[in-house]
Structures are given as C-alpha cells and as structure tokens.
Amino acid sequence: MEKLITIAIPTFNRAQLLDKQLGWLAQAVKCQEADCEVLISDNCSSDETPQVIQKWREELSSLTLKVNRNSENIGAIRNIAYCIKEATGRFVWDISDDDEIGPDTLTYVLHQIKSYPDLALLVLNFSSYSVTKNELVFDRCFEVEEDNVWTDGTALFERYLAEPEGARWGGLALTTALVYRTDLAQRALAEWPAGVTNLTFQLYITGYCARHGSAKITKETYLQCMAGTHFFLQDRKMFFAFRYAEVPEIFIKLMKIGYSPDLCRQKVLGQRREFKRWLIKQCFKAWPVFTTKILARYAITVCQVIYFAGFYFDV
C-alpha cells in the first residue's frame, strides 16, 4: 500500500548530526509508522555515517526503511534529487541532517496531507539560528496572517517570492521546510534534468509544485534552520554560485513555466544590485592584497551574472 509520505535524509560526513536527527525521527514517528517510509541517502561519507545508519536500522525496524550509499560524492543537490526520484510515498519530505525539527512537526504534516489530499506543496514556516554568531537571525521566515490553504498556489508562491529580503524568499528553497507532492516534484526533475547542476534548484521545484496545485505556508513555525553549518559556506566558489551566479537561471525557468515576467525580471535585477554591493565590499576589504588572479576570478563571476541576466532579456 502506498505510504502517505517519504521522509528522506540526504547526508554527507555529519555522523553526529545524522544520529541526532534519526533520534528525533524515532520519537516523532511513533504510532505513525504505517503512514511513513524513510529513505537515507549517504553521499559516500568517510566518517562513521554507515555505523550510525546501521545502529538506527535496528531501532527503526518497525518502519519501511531504505538505505542508499552513493559510490562517490555526487553533490548535495543531486543527492536531494535522488531522494525525490526514489520516493514512493504520496508526498516527499527531504530533511537536512542539521535542522532542528519540532517534536510534533511530523504529526502536523501527516494531518495536513490527510486533510488536503490535493495539496501540491506544504511549506513549513521556520526560525533561523546562526551557529557561527550564536544568535537568533529571525524567529519567523514568512509573515503569514492565516493558516489557510491557497487553491491558487501560483499566487501564494509569487506573494512570498516578491519579498525584497533574500533571506526570506530564500526560505522557499530551504530543504527541511518543503513537503512536495511526489509526482509533481518528480515531474519537475524530469522536465529540467540539468537543474541538478544549480545549487538553488529547490526554488524551482517549489515553484513548479505551487504552479500545479494548491499550496500552504504555515502560520506557526515547525523547525529551526541552523544557519552557518552548510559545507558550501566554507567554499568561496560554491558560496558565490549559490548566492549570486546561479539564481538568475532559476528565475528564467520560473518565468518559462508561467510565473510573472515582471516579478522574475525584478528578482534578477535585485540579484545584480546585491552582487554589485557585495563586489564593492569585497574590493575594499581585499584592496591591499588584490592580485591579477583575484581580479580574474571576480571577472569570471561577473560574466556569469551578466550572461544569465542577458539571457533573460533575450527571451
């Protein structure tokens, strides 16, 4: 019998965090095992991740539990995409191994799925905590007045995508906050298979699901994003790609599936302005030690942004 939800955990080299997350899951899923399947996808970890998975395989024996280990590290987005492709539940919920999820969140998610079987997208509101600064960034990502389902998912997605602050509309791409109807998420992957090379791909999947059905963003918060723990934040090239270079391509794709051209253009231009401010700041910080090599590296990223923006205007 089809499960209501596939809870997928893509993970890499964070055995302690995975152990903690599986501890949450073992408690949250009690008396709800019949509705859930669990998929763990290990991205070829070199730490104790396999041992942690084996430990919890025995603890979670009452669950339908699938384990995958990639033969090599295929990248975070491809690992998330793998989980979506392999999901057999009616809905799929990828959860990060580091975010803190409330004890009753799974119960709430299952209740929403049962109450609204035609739901295409459920976005869980969340708070954000900076691990590096040891402080709360914000206590609520989305300002939601009423806890309602929107039959027009497109309108809901555009409303919150229009937020001027990137940290807020970026919440529409936060892995743990997103519960997709599986067939729609899988269709999004099939229609843009090259999207797995874009670090912000989940924003497109979220928009795709919202575009094809009803959607809900919760009024209450159900998890806390632990900001600053993501591996790519330490890789300057990957951070730049995630924050600036690859985002314009997502807005182009959103426009092509029917989202407002004016809004998409506004977001591309907003990214360009933010990039200019960032670049000026970096120039002032690095000016005493600037080298031709550094200038060349920035020139390449500038060209990437201009290319994506120019592609949009040519469409």
Stockholm file with secondary structure:
# STOCKHOLM 1.0

chainA/1-315         MEKLITIAIPTFNRAQLLDKQLGWLAQAVKCQEADCEVLISDNCSSDETPQVIQKWREELSSLTLKVNRNSENIGAIRNIAYCIKEATGRFVWDISDDDEIGPDTLTYVLHQIKSYPDLALLVLNFSSYSVTKNELVFDRCFEVEEDNVWTDGTALFERYLAEPEGARWGGLALTTALVYRTDLAQRALAEWPAGVTNLTFQLYITGYCARHGSAKITKETYLQCMAGTHFFLQDRKMFFAFRYAEVPEIFIKLMKIGYSPDLCRQKVLGQRREFKRWLIKQCFKAWPVFTTKILARYAITVCQVIYFAGFYFDV
#=GR chainA/1-315 SS CCCSEEEEEEECSCHHHHHHHHHHHHHHTTTCGGGEEEEEEECCCSSSHHHHHHHHHHHTTTSEEEEEECSSCCCHHHHHHHHHHHCCSSEEEECCSSSEECTTHHHHHHHHHHHCTTEEEEEEEEEEEETTTTEEEESCSSCCSSCCCBSCHHHHHHHHHTCSCHHHHGGGGCGGGEEEEHHHHHHHHHHCGGGGGSTTHHHHHHHHHHHTSEEEEEEEEEEEEEETCCGGGGCHHHHHIIIIISHHHHHHHHHHTTCCHHHHHHHHHHHHHHHHHHHHHHHHHHGGGCCHHHHHHHHHHHHHHHHHHHHHHHC
#=GC SS_cons         CCCSEEEEEEECSCHHHHHHHHHHHHHHTTTCGGGEEEEEEECCCSSSHHHHHHHHHHHTTTSEEEEEECSSCCCHHHHHHHHHHHCCSSEEEECCSSSEECTTHHHHHHHHHHHCTTEEEEEEEEEEEETTTTEEEESCSSCCSSCCCBSCHHHHHHHHHTCSCHHHHGGGGCGGGEEEEHHHHHHHHHHCGGGGGSTTHHHHHHHHHHHTSEEEEEEEEEEEEEETCCGGGGCHHHHHIIIIISHHHHHHHHHHTTCCHHHHHHHHHHHHHHHHHHHHHHHHHHGGGCCHHHHHHHHHHHHHHHHHHHHHHHC
//
